[in-house]
Amino acid sequence: MLRLDANSARFDAALEKLRRFDTQDDTQDDAQIDAVVAAIIAAVAQHGDAALLRYTAEFDQLQAASVAELEVSAARIAAALESIDRAQREALQFAAERIRQYHEHQTQQSWRYTDSLGNELGQQITALDRVGVYVPGGKASYPSSVLMNVLPAKVAGVAEVIMVVPAPCGELNDLVLAAAAIAGVDRVFTVGGAQAVAALAYGTASIPRVDKIVGPGNIYVATAKRMVFGRVGIDMIAGPSEILVICDGSVDPDWVAMDLFSQAEHDENAQALLLCHDQKYLDSVQASIDRLLPAQPRAEIIRASLRARGAMILTRDIDQSVAVSNSIAPEHLELLVADPDSLLPNIRHAGAIFMGAYTSEALGDYCAGPNHVLPTAGSARFFSPLGVYDFQKRSSIIRCSEAGVQRLGEAASVLARGESLVAHAQSAEMRLKNE
């Protein structure tokens, strides 16, 4: 891993270079991807099911006479839940219950109050009607993604959740379907890629249009979500996974090394950063990495990730470690220190904060309870984890009393005429009493 010194004159530039990530290095490739995705979206918007069937045959080698054939039956979903082994089923149910309980604490309530003029004001909370959840498919198995995206929507009160998951050559993972059964997905379609996003955004004869699309995908899926934003809501555009660990030297270096591996093994573009004010401790973690890495099944991916985007950063003290972390705004932040609570008030930007030696980030990925859909690439400065609030809307409530409108109407009239919006002013003035 790269070694950096936070007190070096070149540190800021070196960190910026390390943090920089472009989904495609070549801007021409970006333009080509945009063009391909735009064409797919336009075709699905115009031709609906016919385009969806054509792209599914082309990209997933899955032939179907109708989109109805691509819908997974309720019986097949239920059978998947029964087919997985008992340990997997119990683990999914355990995780789902914890995720559900956590998100129940996020629910918002409608409220009203009456002001001193007798006007009633408030806010009404309503759930989205229909949500689309994209789940990667094929040989990949991400049942945790199903739970994390579907359960907050269900807790929020979303009436219908449509799941799309590609099934290359007809290959569909039973764990994913089992998670869909446990989470309460209403309908599942074996379509994927930009065409699935387009179908959810525009609707076809077979797949209903949704209000919001959530869930991870490849660059084509992410680009499609970006392009349909505004027609539908989306969760966020996610970048490579990342972890930042702040240490004070009190935690077993092997634990730290494995926590860094846990994110680096996602892919070569994942980022693992370690901050500590003890040079000898950084050396001990490096020794653990060197010893433990060869035995990892995904050792080559981890090695590439750590080489390209990983770093150990020497800081002056724990306060500087926190300051550097805030400047990075990591997706996952582990506080592997003796007293994490003392640091928490000063942590301003992080997607999820893992407190203390026993709290590995991996627990948050699966079953701790909080959502694992988190802001990446520094967007924790202005984005939050996916939650119930992402599936609810707020409507303002305003009811003016006869007495209250006298005061509000006068002020509105003055302000409206100041903006040369005379009809606005007259609308307010008509309700004023003539004395």
N, C-alpha and C positions, 0 to 999 in steps of 0.2 A: 504493500500500500504506500501511496505517496505520503511523505512527511512534510508538514507545514508548521510554521511558527507564527502564531497569531500576532506576535510583536514585531515581525519582520516588516520592513518598509514595502516589500513586494507581496505581502500577504493578501491584501484586498484583490489585487489583480489575479493572483494565482487562484484564489477561491472562486472568483467570477468565472475564470476559464474552466475550472473543474465543474462548476454548477451548470454551466451553459449546456443546454441540450436542444438540438433541433431534431424534430421527428424525421426529417429528411435533410441530409446535408446539402443536397443539390436542389436549388430553387426550381430548376427545370422539372425535377421529380415531383416537387410539391405541385407544380402547375399541372403535370400530367395526372396526378392522383385527383386533384380537384376536377379536372375535365372528365375523367372516368366516372367519378361519383356524381357529378352534376348530370351527366347523361343518363345514368341509372335512375336517379331520382325523377328526372323528367319523364322517362319511359314508364315508370311505375305510376306516376301521377296521371299520365295520359291513358295508359293501356291497362292499368290495374292488374288483375289476376293473370292475364296473358303474359305480361312482362315478368311478373313474379315467377311463373312457371319456367319461362325461358332462362332467366338468370339462375334459378335453382338447378336446372339441368346443366347449365354451362359451368357454374362455379362449384357446385356440390356433387355433380354427377348423380343427381337424384331425379329420376323421371317420375312424373305424375300427370294424370289426365286432368286433374282439377286441384285447386288449392284445398278443397275439402279432404282430399287424400293426404294432404300434408298436416292436417290437424290431428293431434294425438288424442285418442279417445280417453274419456274418464276412466274406463276399465283398464286401459294400458297404464295409465298413471298410477292407479291403485295397485295394479299388479307389480309395478316397479317397487313400490314401498314394501310389498310382501316378499319380493325376491331377494332383496339385499340381506346380508347376514345380520344377526341380532345386534352385534356390537355396533355396526354402522347405523342401524335404525335407532338404537338407543342414544347414540352420540348426536345424531341429527335432532332427535326430539329434545334432548337435554339442551343443546345449543339454541334451538328454536324457542324454547320456553324462557331461557335467559334473555335472548334478544327481544322477545315480546315484552317481558317484564320491564326491561330497561326503557324501551321506547314508550311504554305506557306513562312513564314519568314526564314525557315531553308533550303530552296532549295539551292543547290550549282550549280555553273556554271563552264563549261569547260574553260580553259585558256591556253594561249601560250605566250611565249616571245622569243626574239632572243638575244643570248648572244654576247659578244664582239668578238667572233671568227666566228660569222655568223651561229652558230648552232641554230636550232629551238627546243625548249623544251616546254613541257606543260603537261597538265592533262586533260583527257576526262572523263566526268561524264556520266554514263549510269545507268538506272534503272534495277533492277532484272526483269527477265522475268515472274516468277510465284512465288507467296507466299502462304503458307498455314497458316490459322489462326485457332487456337484451341479455342473453347468457351465452358465452362462448360454448361451442359444441365440438363434436367429433371425439377424438381420443382424449381431449382435455376434459377434466372433470372439476367443476367448480360449484358444488352444491352450496358452499358457504355464500357464494355470490347470490344465489337464489334467495336464501334466508335473509341476507342483509338488505336486499332491494325490495323484497315482497312484504316482509313482516311490518316495516314501518308504514307502508301504504295501507295495509289491512288495519293496523292500529288507528290510523288516521281516519278510517271510515270510507276508503275508496271502494266504490261499488263493484268495479270489475277490473281485474288485473289480467292482461294478456301477455303471455311469455312467448318470445321467439328464440329459437335455438337452432343453429345449423346442424344438419345431420349428414355430413359428407358420406356418400355411398350408402346412405341409410343407417349409419352408425349413430346410435343415440345412447347416452350414458344413463344407466338405471339410477345411479346416485343423484343425478340432477333431477330426474323425474320424481324420485322419492322426496327430495327436498321441496319440489313443487307441490306435491301432495300434502306434506306437512305444513307448508306455509299458506296453503289455501289459494293457489293460483286457479283462476277460473277457466282459462283456455290456453292451450299450448300449440304453437305452430312450428314445424320443422323448416323454418326459413331463416336465413342469416345474411350477413353482409350489409352493404349499403341498401340493397333492395328491401331488406326487412325493415330497416329504419324508415325508408320511404313509405312502405305500406302502412306502418304505424302512424306516420305523420299525415298522410293523405287519405288513408282508408282505401280499401278495394271492395269488390262485391263480397268477398269472403272474410277479410280481416277488417274489423272496425277501426276507425280513426280514434286515436287516444288524445289525451290532454297533455301528457308528459311522457318522455322516454328516459329511462334510467338504465344503468348497467354498463359494464366494460366491454370493449371490443378492440379489434385491430385498427390500424390507421384508416382503413376505408370506413369502418363503422364510426370512428371518432370524427372523421371529416363529414360524413353524412349527418351526424348529430349536429355538428356546427352549422351545416347548411340549412337544416330544417328548423333551427331555433328561431323562434318568432311565430312560426306557424303552430308549433307545439313548444312546451317547455322541455328543458333537458336538465339533468343533474349537474354535470360539469364535464369539461374536457380533461381527462386524466392523462398525466404523463407517466414516466417510469416510476416504479415504487422506490421509496427512499426511507432510510432510517438514520437518525442521529442519536448517538449515545453520549451522555455526559457522565463521566466517572470521577470518583475521588480516590480511587485506589483501594476501596474496601470490598470489592466484589471479585470473586474468582475470575481470573483472566479467561479461563476456558468458557465460562458462561458468556462473557462479552464477545469472544470470538464467534461463538455459535449464533448469538443474536445478530451479529453483522452478517453471517452466512445466510440467516433466514430471509433477508431481503435480497442479498446479492444473488441468490439462486433463482430469483424470478426470471431475470434475463441479463444480458450483457450490459444493458443500459441502466440497470438499477443502481442506486447509489447508497453506499454505507460509509458513514462518517463517525469518527470517535474523537471526542474532545476530553482532554485531561491536562491538569497542571503538573503532572508527575512524569518526567521523562522515562524513569525506570519502569513505571507501570506500563507505559506505552510499549516499551521493549518487551515486557512480559506478555502482553496481548499479542504482539507480533509473533513471539515464539509459539504461543498457542495456535495462532492461525497456521503457521508453518507445519505444526505437528498434526493438527486436526483436519486440515483441508484435503490431503490425499485420500482420505477414507470417505469423503462425501460423494454420493452418487452423481451429483451435478457439479463436480469439482471444476470442470473446465469452464462452465458458465460463471461460477463464483470467482474463479481466478481472473477471468476476463473482466468481470464487473469491478472487482477490487483494483485491478491494474488500471483500468480506464477512468473510473469515476470514484474510487474509494480514497479515503485519506485519514491519517491520524494527525490531529491538530494539537500542538502543544500550546497551552494557554498560561497566562501569568497566575491566575487563581480561578476559583470556582465562579466568581462573579463575571469574569471575562468569558468563561465558557458559556454562561447564560446569555451574555450579550451577543456572542457570535451566533449562538443558536437562534436568537430572535431575529438576527439579520438574515438567516437562512430560511426561517419559517418552515421547518421540516414537516413532512407528512406524519411520520412516527417519531416521537421523542421519548427516549428512555432516560430516566433519571436514576442511574445506578449508583446512588450515593447513600451514605448512612442516614441522612435526614432530608428526604426529598420534599417534605412539607415546607421546609425553610426556603426552598427555591421556588416553589409553586407561585407565590404572589408576583414574582418577577418574570415568569414565563408569559410572554405576550402573544406569541405566534407559534402555533403547532396544531396539527390536525388532531392528534391524540397523544396524551401524555401518560406514560407508563411509570408508575411510582414504585421505586425500591427494587431490591435485588431479586425478589421472587416473581416480579411482573414482567415476563418476557413479552415482546410484541406479538409473538405467535399466538398467545392466548387471545389477544384482541382480534386476530384474524378470524377466529372460529367461534369462541364460546364465552368470552368474558361478558358480553352483553352489548356494549356500545358498538356503533356501526363501524365497519371496516372500509366503507366508501369514504375516502378522505381527500382533502385538497392536496395537490402535489405542486412541484416546481415553484415553491414560494407563494402559492395562492392561498395558503393558510393566513396570510395577512388580511384577506378579505372574504374568504370562503369558510364555511363550516362543514363538519361531517354531515352526510346524508341523515335525515331524520324525519320524524312525523311531520314537522313543520314544512318539509318540502312537498308534502302531499295535501296540504290544506291551504285555503285562501282566506283572506281577510276582507270583509266588506264593511265600509263605514256606514253607520246609522245616524241619521240626523232628523230630528223632529222639532220644529220650532213652535213655540207657544205664541198665542196672539200678542201677549205682552213682550215676549222675547224678540219677536221679529221687528219690533219698533226700533230697538237698539241695533240689532244686526243689520237691518235694512238701511239705516242711516249710514253706517260704516261702509256697507257694500256699495251703496250709491256713490259715495265719495271716491272710493277706490276704483270703481268701474269707470266713472267719468274721467278719472286721472289716466286711465288706460285707453280712453276714447272708445269704450265699448258701451254705447248709449243704451242698447237694448238690454244689456245686463243691468244697467242702472235702473231703467224703467221697470223691469221685472221686479226688482226689489222694492221700488218706490210705490208700486200699485198696492202693495200690502200694508203700507203705512197709513195710519189714521190721519185724516185731515183735521187739524185743530184750528 
